[in-house]
Amino acid sequence: MAQKIFQSFRRIPGHFPAFRKKEEHLDVQGSRYRVSVCSDYGFPSKPTSVAYDPVIDMLAVLTRDGNIYIYGKPGISFSAVHETNAQYIQVVFLTGSRKLVTLTDSDDMYLWELTSVSQTSCQLVQRSCLKRIISQLKSLPSGVPNISTNNEETSHVTALCYASDGRSILIGTDNGWVASVRLNTNTAIDDFTKFWCVPSADDAINPSRILDGISPDRRQRLRADAVVVLLERPGFPGQLLIGYNSGLSLLFDLRSDRIMALLPWQHGLEAAAWCGGSGQPNRSNPTSHQPQLGMRLLTAHSDGSLGVWSLKEIGFGTTTISPIQPPLLQMEEAPSMPYGPFPCKLISKVFWLPSALGGITVFVGGMPRATYGERHTVSILRGSNIDQAANASVVAARLAVAAEAEDDDEIPEESSLSAPPIHVFDSDAPEHVCLDLPSSLVDLVPVGSVDGPVQILILLCEEEMVVIDLITSGWPFMRPPYLTCLHTTSLTTYNLITQVSPTLLSNLEAAGAYYGPEGRFGRGGAIADNPSGGGWSSLPWPIQGGHALINGSRLSTSSLGGNILYTDDLLLTGHEDGSVAFWRLSAGGCLRRIYTLYTAILFEDVSQLDHPNGVDDDGDAWPPFRQAGVFDPFMDDSRVAIQFIYLVDNTLVVGGAAGQAIVYQFLNFTPCIEPAIVTIKKSMPGFQWKGHAPLTLRKCFSNKITVNPEQATPLPAQLQATGVIFVQPPARITSLLSSEFELTHLKEFSQNQTNNIGGDGGLQILLALGTPHGFGVVFVPKPLSNNDSNTKKPLPPQPLLAVSTIPDNIDALQEAAAVVPASTANVSRAGIRRTVTQSNRAAPNQTDVAPLDEAERRSGRVPDENILLISQYNVEREICDRVQDTANVAIVSCFAFGPPLFKSSPSNSRPMLHPVATLFIGTKAGTVKLYSIFVDKTTLNSSVLPKLQLYYSRELILQHRAPVLSLRLIDAKSNMPYSLSDYKHYISDSGKSHNLPVLSVVSEEQIRLFNLPNLHLKFKARITAIDGYRIKSASVVGFRIHGKTSSSLSKESTVDSACGDLERSNASGISVTSQTNQNCEYSFVFTNVGGQAVLLSMPQLRRMDTLHLLDSHDVVAVSSVVFSQPGSINVNTSCYVPGPALGLYQLAPGQLTLFDVVRTGQKASSLGVSYRPIYRLSLIGNPNSNMKTLCEKTNSIGDSRISNRSVLSTSQLHNISQTSSVLSSSVQNQSNSISSHNLSDSIRNGLVSPSVSCTSDRNNHRNRVS
């Protein structure tokens, strides 16, 4: 009662600012520290377009909210974001100029350029913006000439094409206009706001102008509506293919301003591509004549058909006078429906790609509407396979009719069905595959060298990027080094572990190389095990644009990543299907999965252990589906979802959504598992669990030990479960902590223990786990080896403690008993999954939550959207009282192991107990409980299992009752933080108190330091009362201290000399001084709900700086910030960094951002320097230098040639935009959105020289978007 009476008096100073001793100025400018974003890992949200430049050999990806990502060789990445809030729909490279153009749905065009900021860095900067590029084009009724209207009909750009002359961009609109956006000749190049010239109606090609060139008898049957295709004819400068959605296509001569040919069709046109020849870049028979690339046209239509048009007799004349009637062409053969004859969906995109074995046809869609209309497919064909596809479709149709027919029904004969068309592309061996994608296709682009065969095909899907190797036989899939799919299933948790031991990394690499990095289950495992599929490709990544110099002090190659250098950090991701993925990181957003652990295989009644292939086992099945991609939205049982991951040294511990905690260690055998049950909340009146059913262990894991069979080459060890704990009630695991307990060294307290994580060995683990109802402590014994399996019985984990933290009142008991899984609904392919991108990133995350989370929200712990801005001076704010009799205060939020603080047990009746360690438990009730861990001395040197006991020692109750977020032990002298699992560092024979650490307690409102063992307050910092923001995450990080000495000068010279190495090699190493306690200072860093990162001095906890990290409205990112943790507790290593300054936050459902907190003036921290490479692009020479016209070489795709990227000089690469032959004959063949010449003579006369398109680096400060 007295506590409640005096509880409000502590808030009086919040109402009387005069009571404060002094006003403390809040520095929010980031004058002393800064946050450096290293890279984005994973797949971005809402992608809309992908583009590839074969000259500079780089890939660009655009998202709907305006993010641009450019990637070259692994380690090279650039990113930028548009400042204007709009919907961005397309990106196009200006080939060979290091520039690209983005387009919005409101027809705004932005010009971007990769430019060198300094000798060691490059940036993607915005050069100009052109608003409403079609504002000058009038809207006319489609197909009706000479009739204007005052109706301001809304018109948008529907087709975009970069002209091969490098001086204009062609656009097509939905009302049939074709215009050119060109360089402005009347404005200086320095004025980037007027860099482009808006197209005018006088110079454009409108529907009236098109129909006027057609005779009246033909004009009535033609309609020029929305432009869907704009393609230059390769090898024929000035000839442009214009395709309309109505089905009409025409070949227009821009030089003579006339229609050269009409290509009408009754079904709507969707896409087109130039094709021809055998598709072989190097002819096997040089004497044979190969048709030119621009002689045949492949069109895709809305009825799912493909048609081929012959233009062999068109375009060779020199007449400039428009004929009275242009020729009306017909298809070479009847159009083919690859998956007919029944109605099919439209084919939205089509490509014809050259390859060494013949031309490859790629098209999107075309599936039978009734049977496979909902599938997202991409079909790849080579050879004369389309006629076989039609025949197989007829047979499949007859079988389907026969299967559904009754006994009295008449089965149609083959003669009654439509005859399959005879359509032959080439006479090569036929190949055909239909890729079944798990998410909808957004865009696709082929990748290959200039004028060479296509190497890979990139499919940009809604949730991942799928890459197909077109060089290797069977067309296997390729793992991209960047834009990796992190969220194969929904991400539920993640953790960044730094400085992982080399032994653990080598074991993970070996296990992943043998068992597959995607594991034996899931969609990735189905790709590797599918006998009819191509599996995974082993070719190196073909995109190699740019140069990078990366710090090599912490880098090593991965056995799965080719020549890419990876750090010794590990990213661990937990997923909804119970899997844990291990990822190795590198600079430039490179991410490589090296191992996958599936926890669901341990439990009964968990479905989808073996992922279905989705196709029949019959090799003659039609269509020939092949499962593509690793994104898997299916998950029926959310009980196996991973909630917590903890890795230290050589032990992995994971916690699930149904109260399961599993301990994993590397073993070359499968040990027998006896589960342990920890009952936290015993039966009592008013409490009845209403959530999901508990999990049960499969019997096959508790019968006997499975030893790997004897082989000449022993199988590599893998992560095996050595202990399984089930918590009752089966609520989710909210916190988890483990420590490798070597009881044989307790008397010596040695830290130099050698842990053999491979072979028959194992470790004893002390595990602490927390739930919304309380916490428990379990001792997991060492697993039995192969030699002891027949003579000894395996011992189950021993529960040592189970404590309930739920208040004993009926309301709290009922609220705690109502906990349900986060989601019990089935997740379908249609997008019910929780990883679907939000429609607006600024909006709060809409997810299903448990009642305990709802209780937190009712108690006021979830921040409001309207957050007060930080004031210039700290003014204490009133903090509302917190309710302490609800179930939400029972949640256990954190643990920490520490040295033994109490030398004797509470009862002196057990003098044989020896103190081992102390366990600290933090709860959301604002309390910290201390439990002493003792071991019976009589069991230390005996053959029986040592007996551990825990006794309650002390409890710390925070006066403000805010939830405790983290606990950490800090060195009292150097302020160095220690691992949460380290309980032996301060142990000494004398046991004096001056060796004891300081306990830091971080709550949502304050940060406090306490002396041990008496728990006296040493320093505190009031955060929420001053800033108005609650704390979300906190850590202790170390910063390097460098003076202006000769060593720093030598380091700068080393960097400069290393920059010169970029001219001679692609990667080198720069030595960096290791971080030790002598040249390092530690500070508290925490993030709040306002998106800020605040730094406090140690140990005084004085505010040093306030940094802007995230937008306060981005609730997902603000709530997901985590700081990295060291992967080892060995602090004696000279290169060990106990306080890493790296952190992660979730930018999208499948994308994480790595950031680094550094001092102002420093580029990176000791660990972050490995993620900050030195970039340099390929030099671009003088734009005015003359280059021999490459079209003189050949116009045939079959002629022998090699990649121009390896033989041209830098000046030639710059002037590649002045040529039309190579870009028309090969680059256009790859992207189908390439090149065009001038629209008319009036447009051509107004153009300027190509040198204007190259912007010098001196203007890189203009309109820069970092």
C-alpha positions, 0 to 999 in steps of 0.5 A: 500500500505504501508503495502505491501511495508514494508511486506518483511522487516520483513523477512530480519532477515531470510537472516542474521543470525547474526542479532539474539541475541543468538543461542538457542540450540534445545533439541531433545533428550527428556531429560525432558519429554517423550511421553508414548503410553498408548494403541491402541483402535479399530481394526488394519489395514490389519489383517492377522492371529489370534491365541489362546493359551488355556493354558495361555488363551491369544489371538494374532492378526498379521497384514500384516505390522508386528504389533502383539497384544496379549490380555488376560483378559480385561486390559491385552494387549501387542503389538510389531512391527517387525523391518523388512519391510516384509509382515507378514502372520501367527502367531502361539502360542507355546502352554503353553510356552508364546512364539509365532512364526510369518511367513512372505511371504518370509519364515522368521520366528520370535520367540517372548516371553512374558517375565517379565521385572520387578516386575510390567511390562511385555513385548513382546520381539523378541527372534530370527529370522530365515531367509528363513527356506526352503532355504535348501529344493530342488524344485522337479517337483510335483509328479515326483520321483527321478528327480532333477532340476537345476531350482531354482523354488520359493517355499514358506511355505503353512502350519504351525503346532506346534508339540505337543512335544513342540520341533519343528514346522512342515512346508509344502511347495507349492512344496510338502515338509514337514520339521521340524524347531527344536531347535538347539542342538549345540548352547547355549541357550543364542545365540538367533540368532541361536535358531532354526535349519534350516530344511535340505533336508535329514530329510524332507519328499519330494514328491519323498519319498511319491510316492516311498512308493506307488505302480506304478499302483496307483502312476500314479493317485496321485499327491503330490503338495502344502501341505495345511493340516498338522495335528497330529492325536489326541490320536495316537502319531507320526501319521501325516495327510498330505493333498495336494492341488490336493486332495490327503491326507495321514496318515504318521507314523513318527516313522516307516517312512511309509505311513499308509493310502491313502485318494485320492479324485478327487477335490482339498483339502482345509482344514481338521479337526478331528472329532468323538463322539457325541461332548459332553465333559461330556457323558450323558451315561457313559456306551455307547461307544463313538468313539475316536476323531481321528477315523474320518476325515472331509475334505473340497474341492474346489467344495464346498463339505464336506467328512467324512473318517473313520480311525477306522482300521488304526493305531492300529498295531505295525508293523514298516516295511512299507507295500508294498501297503498302504490301499486306503480308501474311504469316508464313504458316498458320499460327501455332498454339503451343499448348492448344487446341483448347482456349489458352491464355495470352502470351505476354512476352516473347524472345528469340535468343541466339545460342551455340546449338540453335535459336531459343524461343522464350515466351511467357504464358500461353497455358490452357485456360481451363486446366493451368490458367492460374499458373505462372509459367515461362516456356523455353524451346529450342529446335522444331519443338512447337509442332511437337508441342501442338501434337502433344496438346491434341493427344492430351486433350483427347485423353482429358475428354476420355477421362471425363466422358461417361460410358454412353458418351462418344469420344471424339476422333482425332480427325474431328480435332483441329489439325496441328500446325506445322511450324518449324523454327530450326532443324536442331534437336528439340528441347522444351521446358515449361518453368512453373514459378511460385510467384507471378512474373514481373519482367525478364531479360536475357544476359549475354555479351555484345554480339555473342550467345545468350548465357543466362535468362533472368526471370524477375518474379514478385518474390524472387529472381530466378536465373536459368543457365542457357549454356549448360545442357538441360538448362539448369538453374543458377544461384545468383550471388545477389538479389537472393530470396531470403524469405523462401518461407515467411521470415519469423526471426533473424540474427547476425553473428560476427567472427564465427570460428573457422572450424564451424564455418568449414563444417557448415560449408562441408555439410552444405556442399554434400547435402545441398545448401537448400537442404533435403526438403523444401522447394530448393531440395526438390529442384536438386532431386528432380531427375527430369530437371536440370538441377543447379548450374556450376558455371560462374556468374556471368555478369562481371561489370565494374571493379572492386577492392575489398578488405581481405583481412576477414575474407575467404572463399566459399566452397559454394560461392566460386571466387566470391570472397565472404566474411566470417560473419553468419546471417541466421534466418528462421522461417515459418516452416521450421527451417533455419538458413545459414548465410555467408555475407560479402560486400555489395549485397552478395549473399550465399546460403551454405546450409539449411536446417529443418527442425520440423522433421523431428515432430509428428503430424507436421505436413510437407516434409517432402516437398511435392514436385508439382508434376507427374512422374511420367516423363511424357506429361504435358506440358513439361512442367519444371519447378522453378524458384525457391520461394515456397508460400505453403505452410499449414502448421505454424507450430513449427515456426522459429521464434528465436535463434541463438548461436555461440561457439559451436552450439545452436539453439532454436525456439519455436512457436509451440514451446519447443526448444532444440539444441543442435551440435555437429555430429557424424551420427544421429543420436538417440533423443529423449525429450524433456518436458518443462511444466511452467504453469501447473494446474490451478483454478482459472487456468486452462490452455486454449491454444494449439496442441503441443508437438510430439517427437517422432519415434524414429528419433528416440529408438536408436542411434543411426551411424553413418555407414562405412564408406571409403570417404566418410560423410561430413558431419551435420547439425544433429539434435542433441536435446529437445525440450517441450514447454507446457503450456505450449506457448511460443518461446520468447527468449533463449540462452545457452552456454557450453558447460564443461564441468570438468574444468570448474575448479580451474575455470579455464577459458582455453577449452578445446571444443571438438565439434566434429567426430563423436564428441559433444558438449554439455549445454545449460539452457535457459528458456522463457515463454509468456508464462514464465521460464525454465532451466534445463541441463542437456547432457553430452550425447552418447558416442558410437562406442557407448551407444550399445552399453549405455542408455541415453539420458534425457535433458534434466529440467532444473527449474520451472518458474511461473511469472503470471500474476495469481488473479483470475483475469491474468490467468484467463488472458494467459490461457487464451494465447493462440498461434500467430496464424492458424490459417493455411497459406496459399499461393494466391498471396495470403502469406504474411510475407506479401509486400504491403501496399504502402510501406509507411503504413503499419504492418497488418499481421495477426497477433496473439492475445498477449501482444494485444495486451501489450498494445492495450497497455500502451507499449506499442508506439502511436503513429503520431510521435512527438518530435524531439525537442531542442532541450530535454523536457521531462514528460509524464509517464503513465502508470503501468498495470501490473496484474495482467498477463503481459507482464509475465513475458520473459524477455531476456537472459544472461549468464554471469559469474557466481555472485553468492558463494553459499546456498540459501540453506547451509544444510548443503555444504557440498554445493559449489557455486558455478554461475549466476543466471539473470532473468529479465521480464516485461514486468520491469523485474530482474531475477537472480538465480545462483547455479550450484553443482554437487562437489561429490559428482564432479569426479565421479562417473555419474552425471554432475548434479546441478541446482538453482536457488533464488538469490535476489530480485531487482524491481525497476521503479518505473516498471518498464519492460526489460529489453536486454541484460548485459555484463560489462567489464568494470574497468574497460567497459568491454561487453561480454558474451551473454553465455560467458560465466567463467571470465571473472572467476578467480581463485581469490574470488574478490568482488573487484573482479566482478562486472557491472550489470546493464539493464535496458528497459523501454524507458531507461538504461541503468548500470548496477554494481554486483553483487549488491545491485547498487545503482551506479549510473542511469539515463532516463530516455523516454521521459526526456525524448518521448520515445521508447527504446526498441533495441540496444547494444554496447559497441566499440569504436576505434581510436586513431590519432594523427600518426605516421601509421594513419598516413601509411594506411592512407597511402596503402589505400591509394596504392590499392586503388591503383591495383584496380587497373591490374586486378579485380580484387585485392586485400587491404590490411586493417589494424585489429581492434583491441582494448587499448585502441577502443572505446565503448558506448551504449547505442540504442534505437527508439520508436522514432527511428533514431539511434542514440549514443551514450558514453560509458559508464556515465551514460551521458548523451553523446549524439543522436542519429537519424536511422529510419523513418518513424512511420516505417513501423516494420523497420523500426521494430526489427532493428537488431545488433550483431553478436559475437559468435564466440566467447573467446576474448583472448584472441587478438582479432576479437571484437567484443562490441561489433558495431554492425546491425540489421533491420528489415527493409522488406519482407525478404530484404535486410539492410546492414548498417554500421555505426562509426565515428565521424571521419571514419569510413567503417568500423573494424568489422564493417570495413569488409562491407565497404569496397572501393569501387571503380567503373570501366573508364569511358573515353573521349566521346568525340573519338572516331570509331570504325563502323561495326556494321561493316563487319556483318549483318548476319547473326550467323557470322563468326565473331567474339564478344566486343567487351574483351576487344574494344578499347575504352574509347570504343566502348564509349562511342558504341552508342554511335553505331547501329549495327551491333546494337541492332543485330545483337543487343536488340536480340537480347532485350527486345526493347532496343534501338531506333533511328529518327522518326522523321527528317524534321526530328533528325535535323534537330538532333545534336552530336552524340557527345552531349549524351556523356556528362563529365564527372565535374557535374556529379554534384548536381541533383544527387540522390545518395 
